[in-house]
Amino acid sequence: MFIRTAALGVSLVTLVAAAPCGAKTIVVNPGPGTPFQSAIGAASPGDTLRIFPGTYAEAVVIDKALRVIPGGCCAWVIDAGCTASTAVNILADDVTFSGLAVQGGTLYEIDVEHRDRVKVLRSIMSETCGTAEYGIQVYRSTNVKLWLNETSGFSDAGVYIGGIAKSGDNSDGVRLLHNCVTGLPGTTATGIELDTTSDGNVITGNAIDENVTDVLDSWRNNHFTTGSVPPCP
């Protein structure tokens, strides 16, 4: 059983039997205005946003614990249109962002700061403004997972990890797993940069190409694993 209501390109689908604790799925379709941000406004923590194909011409702020996943087939694009410093700003804990393309931020495509338990998965970050420095920035955040993402064309770093907080005697690290990072030829770009306050991270199976420095590890307690690394798609 489900209940569907629709307005302004946003459909609310309440999965009565399956959804735990009243969580719902909000189906989002591209259209006029800011359908993605409107869906976030209509959501409650724990909900899922199912994003259907098209271009969402807006910068997005995720300020609730949400699961963002693709629906339908083919191309899902968030394009901030070079009107905002960040295309997708994650301002909540317990966020999963998966399977979308992000572009049009003048500084960052995805920014995660002072957060816990965030996942960015299977997403593509591209530099389209001529000014963006970072594909993904993770700053003073814990338990972050970056998996199977692609970044390309950023002048500073495809992935920047900085200021990771510690808990007791342990580091709550970031896991960078099987990402593809392509730099910007002719610049001093770094593929993956881990600054002096970033430790206890795990970097595994990432493909990194066309950077002056592939990995800049300014600390000593990060863990790198070796093995087969597939080429970028």
C-alpha positions as CSV (number, residue, x, y, z in Angstrom):
1,M,0.0,0.0,0.0
2,F,1.2,3.5,-0.8
3,I,-0.1,7.0,-0.8
4,R,1.0,9.4,-3.5
5,T,0.6,13.2,-3.6
6,A,2.2,15.5,-6.2
7,A,2.9,19.2,-6.4
8,L,5.6,21.3,-8.1
9,G,7.3,18.2,-9.6
10,V,7.8,16.5,-6.2
11,S,5.9,13.3,-5.4
12,L,5.6,12.0,-1.8
13,V,5.4,8.2,-1.7
14,T,4.8,6.8,1.7
15,L,5.7,3.1,1.9
16,V,3.3,2.2,4.7
17,A,4.3,-1.4,5.2
18,A,8.0,-1.4,4.5
19,A,9.4,2.0,5.7
20,P,10.7,2.0,9.3
21,C,9.4,4.5,11.8
22,G,7.3,6.4,9.3
23,A,10.1,7.1,6.9
24,K,9.0,7.9,3.4
25,T,10.4,8.1,-0.1
26,I,10.1,11.4,-2.0
27,V,10.3,11.0,-5.7
28,V,11.9,14.1,-7.3
29,N,11.6,15.1,-11.0
30,P,13.3,18.0,-12.7
31,G,11.3,21.1,-13.5
32,P,11.0,24.8,-12.9
33,G,12.2,26.4,-9.7
34,T,14.3,24.3,-7.2
35,P,12.6,20.8,-7.2
36,F,15.6,19.2,-5.4
37,Q,15.8,21.7,-2.6
38,S,12.0,21.8,-2.3
39,A,12.1,18.0,-1.8
40,I,14.6,18.4,1.0
41,G,12.4,21.0,2.6
42,A,9.4,18.5,2.4
43,A,11.5,15.6,3.9
44,S,12.0,14.5,7.4
45,P,15.2,13.0,8.8
46,G,15.4,9.3,7.8
47,D,13.6,9.8,4.5
48,T,14.8,8.8,1.0
49,L,14.9,11.2,-2.0
50,R,14.7,9.3,-5.2
51,I,16.0,11.5,-7.9
52,F,14.8,10.9,-11.5
53,P,16.8,11.7,-14.6
54,G,17.3,15.3,-15.8
55,T,19.2,18.4,-14.9
56,Y,18.6,20.2,-11.6
57,A,19.7,23.8,-12.2
58,E,20.3,24.7,-8.5
59,A,22.8,24.5,-5.7
60,V,21.7,22.0,-3.1
61,V,22.0,22.1,0.7
62,I,21.3,18.8,2.5
63,D,20.6,19.8,6.1
64,K,18.8,16.6,7.2
65,A,19.7,13.0,7.6
66,L,18.6,11.8,4.2
67,R,19.4,9.1,1.7
68,V,19.7,10.5,-1.8
69,I,19.6,7.9,-4.6
70,P,18.9,7.8,-8.3
71,G,15.7,6.6,-9.8
72,G,14.9,5.7,-13.4
73,C,17.7,5.5,-16.0
74,C,20.5,7.4,-17.5
75,A,21.6,10.9,-16.5
76,W,21.1,12.8,-13.2
77,V,22.8,16.1,-13.0
78,I,23.0,18.8,-10.3
79,D,24.3,22.0,-11.9
80,A,24.8,25.0,-9.7
81,G,25.5,27.1,-12.9
82,C,28.6,28.8,-11.4
83,T,26.3,30.8,-9.1
84,A,27.3,29.3,-5.8
85,S,30.7,28.3,-4.2
86,T,29.4,24.8,-3.5
87,A,27.1,22.7,-5.7
88,V,26.1,20.2,-3.0
89,N,26.7,21.3,0.6
90,I,26.2,18.5,3.1
91,L,25.2,20.0,6.5
92,A,23.9,17.0,8.4
93,D,25.1,13.7,9.8
94,D,23.9,10.4,8.5
95,V,23.6,11.4,4.9
96,T,24.1,9.1,1.9
97,F,24.5,10.7,-1.5
98,S,24.7,8.2,-4.3
99,G,24.7,8.0,-8.0
100,L,24.5,11.6,-9.2
101,A,26.6,13.9,-11.3
102,V,27.5,17.3,-9.7
103,Q,28.9,20.4,-11.4
104,G,28.8,24.2,-11.4
105,G,30.3,25.0,-8.0
106,T,32.8,27.8,-8.2
107,L,35.0,26.4,-5.4
108,Y,33.7,22.9,-4.4
109,E,31.3,20.4,-6.0
110,I,30.6,18.6,-2.8
111,D,31.5,20.0,0.6
112,V,31.3,18.0,3.9
113,E,32.4,19.9,7.0
114,H,32.0,19.1,10.7
115,R,29.9,16.0,9.9
116,D,29.7,12.4,11.0
117,R,28.6,9.2,9.1
118,V,28.4,10.6,5.6
119,K,28.7,8.5,2.4
120,V,29.3,9.8,-1.1
121,L,29.0,6.9,-3.5
122,R,29.1,6.4,-7.3
123,S,28.9,10.1,-8.1
124,I,30.7,12.2,-10.7
125,M,32.2,15.6,-10.0
126,S,33.3,17.7,-12.9
127,E,34.8,21.2,-13.1
128,T,32.7,23.4,-15.4
129,C,33.3,27.0,-14.2
130,G,37.0,27.4,-14.7
131,T,37.5,28.3,-11.0
132,A,36.6,25.3,-8.9
133,E,39.5,23.9,-6.9
134,Y,38.1,20.8,-5.2
135,G,35.8,18.0,-6.4
136,I,35.1,16.7,-2.9
137,Q,36.2,18.4,0.3
138,V,35.9,16.6,3.6
139,Y,36.9,18.8,6.6
140,R,36.9,17.9,10.3
141,S,34.5,15.1,9.7
142,T,34.4,11.5,10.9
143,N,33.3,8.2,9.6
144,V,33.1,9.4,6.0
145,K,33.1,6.9,3.1
146,L,34.0,8.0,-0.5
147,W,33.5,5.0,-2.8
148,L,33.5,4.6,-6.6
149,N,33.3,8.3,-7.3
150,E,34.9,10.2,-10.2
151,T,36.4,13.7,-10.1
152,S,38.0,15.5,-13.0
153,G,39.6,18.9,-13.9
154,F,40.1,20.5,-10.5
155,S,43.0,22.8,-10.0
156,D,43.9,22.1,-6.4
157,A,42.7,18.6,-5.5
158,G,40.2,16.1,-6.8
159,V,39.7,15.0,-3.2
160,Y,40.8,17.0,-0.2
161,I,40.7,15.6,3.3
162,G,41.6,17.9,6.2
163,G,41.2,18.4,9.9
164,I,39.8,15.0,10.7
165,A,38.8,14.9,14.4
166,K,40.0,12.2,16.8
167,S,37.9,10.3,19.4
168,G,39.9,9.3,22.5
169,D,43.1,7.4,21.4
170,N,41.6,6.5,18.1
171,S,41.2,8.4,14.8
172,D,37.8,8.3,13.1
173,G,39.1,8.1,9.6
174,V,37.8,8.6,6.1
175,R,37.7,5.7,3.7
176,L,38.6,6.5,0.1
177,L,37.8,3.3,-1.8
178,H,38.1,2.8,-5.6
179,N,37.7,6.4,-6.6
180,C,38.9,7.7,-10.0
181,V,40.6,11.1,-9.8
182,T,41.8,12.9,-12.9
183,G,43.7,16.2,-12.6
184,L,43.9,19.3,-14.7
185,P,47.0,19.3,-16.9
186,G,49.1,22.5,-16.7
187,T,48.3,23.2,-13.1
188,T,49.8,22.1,-9.7
189,A,46.8,19.8,-9.1
190,T,46.9,17.0,-6.5
191,G,44.8,13.9,-6.9
192,I,44.1,13.1,-3.2
193,E,45.4,15.5,-0.6
194,L,45.5,14.7,3.1
195,D,46.6,17.7,5.2
196,T,48.7,17.8,8.4
197,T,45.6,17.4,10.6
198,S,44.2,14.4,8.7
199,D,45.2,11.0,10.0
200,G,43.8,7.5,10.5
201,N,42.3,7.3,7.0
202,V,42.2,4.3,4.6
203,I,43.1,4.9,1.0
204,T,42.5,1.8,-1.1
205,G,42.4,1.0,-4.9
206,N,42.1,4.5,-6.2
207,A,43.0,5.4,-9.8
208,I,44.8,8.7,-10.0
209,D,46.0,10.4,-13.2
210,E,47.2,13.7,-14.8
211,N,48.2,15.3,-11.5
212,V,51.6,16.9,-10.5
213,T,51.2,15.0,-7.3
214,D,49.0,11.9,-7.2
215,V,48.7,11.7,-3.4
216,L,49.9,14.3,-1.0
217,D,50.1,12.8,2.5
218,S,51.2,15.4,5.0
219,W,50.7,13.2,8.0
220,R,52.1,9.8,9.0
221,N,49.1,7.7,10.3
222,N,47.2,7.1,7.1
223,H,46.9,3.5,5.8
224,F,47.5,2.8,2.1
225,T,46.8,-0.7,0.6
226,T,48.4,-2.0,-2.5
227,G,47.0,-4.2,-5.2
228,S,45.2,-4.1,-8.6
229,V,43.8,-0.6,-9.4
230,P,41.5,-0.5,-12.4
231,P,41.9,2.4,-14.9
232,C,39.5,5.3,-14.8
233,P,36.4,4.7,-17.1
